[in-house]
Amino acid sequence: MRLMHESIFPVLSHRQHYLRTNMDDKYMSKLSPTVDLWAGIYLVVIALLSVLGNASVLFSASRRLTPLKAPELLTVNLAVTDIGMALSMYPLSIASAFNHAWMGGDTACLYYGLMGMIFSITSIMTLAVMGMIRYLRSMFVSGVQFQKKTICVVICAIWLYACLWAAFPLLGWGSYGPEPFGTACSIDWTGYGDSLNNATFIVAMSVLCTFLPCLVIFFTYFGIAWKLHKAYKSIKSSDFQYASVERRITLMAVMISLGFLIAWTPYVAVSFWSIHNSQKQEHMAASITLLPCLFAKSSTAYNPFIY
């Protein structure tokens, strides 16, 4: 047994060394093995919570398809994007974290970046549309009614919009690349200063897929919260039950908007810092670029609990 142990493990270690020395350096982890291990464990927990939580939302919706209101289809769509991200992306990032290097090379990086773009844009656009619909319903006494067919068309348009932006780097406008810490991929933010092609793509994508949807989310839920606050003040003090309902609805609206913005703001901030400081990228600790990415992924786990 000892001879077998000594004869096999040198071969394995030699093969691992060969793979690492022949792997592109950009796909090697810039983190310590211990940090990668804890990042992998964290992602396993987030993946399990995301799958179980969003699966429960989808299961609950499937049991009441007939009484399901049209705007609730957007909540279902958000659950689909969250569970889709958890199933299509997290296993690869978890395996790469435990491997201490990105697995799959350029092909896997392209796939990971593509999935990330599709699901993240679909998610933020779904939240923006949810905000607009809830705003319109709250601004009118009679309430604006939306048909399921209309919402289904809107959802299809959201997915097409996300797929279009995700496909642009494949068609030559913009590009995908590894994250600074090495074990994940996304838009090549550091390529902003390398060419006009990358610069125009990043600016256009940032405005149309990040800033404008975030402004819509912020202002629509702020408007809802303000209207409900005014309605709450006008409620007679004797109607405590109705007042409690209004307060909880207001709190939910604030949690929805703040939850998403808080989760993604650090990642966006670090990404835009790297755009304008690509020469200083080497001086930034790899863990600083990792933490916002992990924090953003947590949104797929807590969204089901909010909704």
C-alpha positions as CSV (number, residue, x, y, z in Angstrom):
1,M,0.0,0.0,0.0
2,R,2.8,2.4,0.9
3,L,4.5,1.7,-2.4
4,M,1.3,2.3,-4.3
5,H,0.9,5.6,-2.4
6,E,4.4,6.7,-3.3
7,S,4.0,5.7,-7.0
8,I,0.7,7.4,-7.6
9,F,0.9,10.8,-5.8
10,P,4.2,11.9,-7.5
11,V,2.4,11.4,-10.8
12,L,-0.6,13.4,-9.7
13,S,1.5,16.2,-8.3
14,H,3.6,16.3,-11.5
15,R,0.4,16.5,-13.6
16,Q,-1.0,19.3,-11.4
17,H,2.3,21.2,-11.7
18,Y,2.2,20.7,-15.5
19,L,-1.4,22.1,-15.7
20,R,-0.6,25.1,-13.5
21,T,2.6,26.0,-15.4
22,N,0.9,25.7,-18.8
23,M,-2.2,27.6,-17.7
24,D,-2.6,31.2,-18.7
25,D,-1.4,33.3,-15.7
26,K,-4.5,35.5,-15.9
27,Y,-6.6,32.5,-14.8
28,M,-4.5,31.7,-11.8
29,S,-6.0,32.8,-8.5
30,K,-4.5,35.9,-7.0
31,L,-5.8,34.9,-3.6
32,S,-4.3,32.7,-0.9
33,P,-5.5,29.1,-0.8
34,T,-7.2,29.8,2.5
35,V,-9.2,32.7,1.1
36,D,-10.2,30.7,-1.9
37,L,-11.4,27.9,0.4
38,W,-13.6,30.2,2.4
39,A,-14.9,31.9,-0.7
40,G,-15.8,28.5,-2.1
41,I,-17.6,27.5,1.1
42,Y,-19.5,30.9,1.1
43,L,-20.6,30.3,-2.5
44,V,-21.8,26.8,-1.6
45,V,-24.0,28.3,1.1
46,I,-25.3,31.1,-1.1
47,A,-26.0,28.6,-3.9
48,L,-28.0,26.3,-1.6
49,L,-30.0,29.2,-0.2
50,S,-30.6,30.6,-3.7
51,V,-31.8,27.3,-5.1
52,L,-34.0,26.3,-2.2
53,G,-35.5,29.8,-1.7
54,N,-36.2,30.5,-5.4
55,A,-37.5,27.0,-5.9
56,S,-40.0,27.5,-3.1
57,V,-41.1,30.7,-4.8
58,L,-41.6,28.9,-8.1
59,F,-43.3,26.0,-6.5
60,S,-45.7,28.3,-4.6
61,A,-46.5,30.1,-7.9
62,S,-47.1,26.9,-9.8
63,R,-49.7,25.8,-7.2
64,R,-51.8,29.0,-7.8
65,L,-51.3,29.8,-11.5
66,T,-55.0,30.7,-12.0
67,P,-55.3,33.3,-9.2
68,L,-51.8,34.6,-9.8
69,K,-52.0,38.3,-10.5
70,A,-50.3,39.7,-13.6
71,P,-47.7,41.8,-11.8
72,E,-46.7,38.7,-9.7
73,L,-45.4,37.1,-12.9
74,L,-42.5,39.6,-12.6
75,T,-41.7,38.1,-9.2
76,V,-41.7,34.7,-10.8
77,N,-39.3,36.0,-13.5
78,L,-37.0,37.3,-10.8
79,A,-36.9,33.9,-9.1
80,V,-36.1,32.3,-12.5
81,T,-33.2,34.7,-13.0
82,D,-31.9,34.1,-9.5
83,I,-32.1,30.3,-9.6
84,G,-30.7,30.3,-13.2
85,M,-27.7,32.2,-12.0
86,A,-27.2,29.9,-9.1
87,L,-27.4,26.7,-11.3
88,S,-25.5,27.9,-14.3
89,M,-22.7,30.0,-12.7
90,Y,-22.1,29.1,-9.1
91,P,-20.9,25.5,-9.6
92,L,-18.1,26.7,-11.9
93,S,-17.0,29.5,-9.6
94,I,-17.2,27.1,-6.6
95,A,-15.0,24.5,-8.4
96,S,-12.6,27.2,-9.4
97,A,-12.3,28.6,-5.9
98,F,-11.6,25.1,-4.5
99,N,-9.1,24.5,-7.4
100,H,-7.3,27.8,-6.6
101,A,-7.4,28.6,-10.3
102,W,-10.1,29.2,-13.0
103,M,-11.3,26.0,-14.6
104,G,-12.1,25.8,-18.3
105,G,-9.9,28.5,-19.8
106,D,-11.2,31.0,-22.4
107,T,-14.3,29.0,-23.3
108,A,-15.5,28.7,-19.7
109,C,-14.7,32.4,-19.1
110,L,-16.8,33.4,-22.1
111,Y,-19.7,31.2,-21.0
112,Y,-19.5,32.6,-17.4
113,G,-19.4,36.2,-18.5
114,L,-22.3,35.6,-21.0
115,M,-24.5,34.0,-18.3
116,G,-23.6,36.7,-15.8
117,M,-24.6,39.4,-18.3
118,I,-27.9,37.8,-19.2
119,F,-29.1,37.1,-15.7
120,S,-27.9,40.3,-14.1
121,I,-29.4,42.5,-16.8
122,T,-32.7,40.5,-16.7
123,S,-32.7,40.9,-12.9
124,I,-32.2,44.6,-12.8
125,M,-34.6,45.3,-15.7
126,T,-37.3,43.1,-14.0
127,L,-36.9,45.1,-10.8
128,A,-37.2,48.3,-12.7
129,V,-40.4,47.2,-14.4
130,M,-41.8,46.0,-11.1
131,G,-41.1,49.4,-9.7
132,M,-42.8,51.2,-12.5
133,I,-45.9,48.9,-12.4
134,R,-46.3,49.2,-8.6
135,Y,-45.8,53.0,-8.9
136,L,-48.6,53.2,-11.5
137,R,-50.9,51.0,-9.5
138,S,-50.3,53.1,-6.4
139,M,-50.7,56.5,-8.0
140,F,-54.3,56.0,-9.1
141,V,-57.2,55.4,-6.8
142,S,-58.8,52.9,-9.1
143,G,-55.5,51.3,-9.8
144,V,-53.9,50.6,-13.2
145,Q,-54.8,47.1,-14.4
146,F,-52.3,45.0,-16.3
147,Q,-53.2,41.8,-18.2
148,K,-51.1,38.7,-17.9
149,K,-50.6,38.7,-21.7
150,T,-49.1,42.2,-21.4
151,I,-46.7,41.2,-18.6
152,C,-45.6,38.1,-20.5
153,V,-44.8,40.4,-23.5
154,V,-42.8,42.7,-21.2
155,I,-40.9,39.7,-19.7
156,C,-40.0,38.4,-23.2
157,A,-38.8,41.9,-24.1
158,I,-36.6,42.0,-21.0
159,W,-35.0,38.7,-21.8
160,L,-34.4,39.7,-25.4
161,Y,-32.8,43.0,-24.2
162,A,-30.5,41.1,-21.9
163,C,-29.5,38.6,-24.5
164,L,-28.8,41.4,-27.0
165,W,-26.4,43.1,-24.6
166,A,-24.8,39.8,-23.6
167,A,-24.2,39.0,-27.3
168,F,-22.4,42.3,-28.2
169,P,-19.0,41.1,-26.8
170,L,-19.4,38.0,-28.9
171,L,-20.0,40.1,-32.0
172,G,-17.0,42.3,-31.4
173,W,-18.3,45.2,-29.3
174,G,-16.7,44.9,-25.9
175,S,-15.2,41.8,-24.4
176,Y,-15.3,39.3,-21.5
177,G,-12.3,38.6,-19.3
178,P,-11.3,37.3,-15.9
179,E,-12.0,39.2,-12.7
180,P,-8.8,40.7,-11.0
181,F,-8.8,38.0,-8.4
182,G,-8.7,35.3,-11.2
183,T,-11.4,32.8,-10.3
184,A,-14.4,34.4,-12.1
185,C,-15.2,36.3,-15.3
186,S,-17.2,39.2,-16.3
187,I,-17.1,42.3,-18.6
188,D,-13.4,43.3,-19.2
189,W,-13.7,46.5,-17.2
190,T,-9.9,47.2,-17.4
191,G,-10.1,47.2,-21.2
192,Y,-11.8,50.6,-21.0
193,G,-8.6,52.5,-21.7
194,D,-7.2,50.0,-24.2
195,S,-9.5,50.8,-27.1
196,L,-12.5,53.0,-28.2
197,N,-14.4,49.7,-28.8
198,N,-14.3,48.7,-25.2
199,A,-14.8,52.2,-23.9
200,T,-18.0,52.9,-25.9
201,F,-19.4,49.5,-24.9
202,I,-18.7,49.9,-21.2
203,V,-20.2,53.5,-21.2
204,A,-23.3,52.5,-23.2
205,M,-23.9,49.3,-21.1
206,S,-23.4,51.2,-17.9
207,V,-25.9,53.9,-18.7
208,L,-28.6,51.7,-20.3
209,C,-28.2,48.6,-18.2
210,T,-27.2,50.0,-14.8
211,F,-27.7,53.7,-14.1
212,L,-31.1,54.2,-15.8
213,P,-32.7,51.0,-14.2
214,C,-31.2,52.0,-10.8
215,L,-32.7,55.5,-11.1
216,V,-36.1,54.0,-12.0
217,I,-35.9,51.6,-9.0
218,F,-35.0,54.4,-6.7
219,F,-37.5,57.0,-7.8
220,T,-40.5,54.7,-8.2
221,Y,-40.1,53.1,-4.8
222,F,-39.3,56.4,-3.2
223,G,-42.5,57.7,-4.7
224,I,-44.5,54.7,-3.4
225,A,-42.9,55.1,0.0
226,W,-43.7,58.8,0.1
227,K,-47.3,58.3,-1.0
228,L,-47.9,55.5,1.6
229,H,-46.3,57.7,4.3
230,K,-48.8,60.5,3.5
231,A,-51.6,58.0,3.5
232,Y,-50.5,56.6,6.8
233,K,-50.5,60.0,8.4
234,S,-54.1,60.6,7.2
235,I,-55.3,57.4,8.7
236,K,-57.5,57.7,11.8
237,S,-55.7,56.6,14.9
238,S,-58.4,54.1,15.6
239,D,-57.7,52.1,12.5
240,F,-54.5,50.4,13.8
241,Q,-54.9,47.3,11.6
242,Y,-54.9,49.2,8.4
243,A,-52.1,51.4,9.6
244,S,-50.0,48.4,10.3
245,V,-50.6,47.0,6.8
246,E,-49.6,50.4,5.2
247,R,-46.4,50.5,7.3
248,R,-45.4,47.0,6.3
249,I,-46.0,47.7,2.6
250,T,-43.8,50.9,2.9
251,L,-41.1,48.9,4.6
252,M,-41.2,46.2,1.9
253,A,-40.9,48.8,-0.8
254,V,-37.8,50.3,0.9
255,M,-36.3,46.9,1.4
256,I,-36.7,45.9,-2.2
257,S,-35.0,49.0,-3.5
258,L,-32.3,49.2,-0.9
259,G,-31.6,45.5,-0.9
260,F,-30.6,45.4,-4.6
261,L,-28.7,48.7,-4.6
262,I,-26.7,47.8,-1.5
263,A,-25.8,44.4,-2.8
264,W,-24.5,45.7,-6.2
265,T,-23.1,49.1,-5.4
266,P,-19.7,47.9,-4.0
267,Y,-19.2,45.7,-7.2
268,V,-20.1,48.6,-9.5
269,A,-17.9,51.0,-7.5
270,V,-14.9,48.7,-7.7
271,S,-15.5,48.0,-11.4
272,F,-15.6,51.7,-12.2
273,W,-12.5,52.3,-10.2
274,S,-10.7,49.7,-12.2
275,I,-11.9,51.5,-15.4
276,H,-10.1,54.7,-14.6
277,N,-7.2,53.2,-12.7
278,S,-6.2,50.2,-14.8
279,Q,-2.5,51.0,-14.3
280,K,-3.0,50.9,-10.5
281,Q,-4.9,47.6,-10.7
282,E,-1.8,45.6,-9.6
283,H,-1.6,47.7,-6.4
284,M,-5.1,46.8,-5.3
285,A,-5.4,43.8,-3.0
286,A,-7.1,40.9,-4.8
287,S,-9.4,40.3,-1.8
288,I,-10.8,43.9,-2.2
289,T,-12.0,42.9,-5.7
290,L,-13.3,39.6,-4.5
291,L,-15.5,40.8,-1.6
292,P,-17.8,43.0,-3.7
293,C,-18.3,40.2,-6.1
294,L,-19.3,37.8,-3.3
295,F,-21.5,40.4,-1.8
296,A,-23.4,41.0,-5.1
297,K,-24.1,37.2,-5.3
298,S,-25.9,37.3,-2.0
299,S,-28.8,39.1,-3.7
300,T,-29.9,35.8,-5.3
301,A,-30.3,34.3,-1.7
302,Y,-32.2,37.0,0.1
303,N,-34.5,38.1,-2.8
304,P,-37.0,35.2,-2.2
305,F,-37.3,36.1,1.5
306,I,-38.1,39.7,0.7
307,Y,-40.7,38.9,-1.9
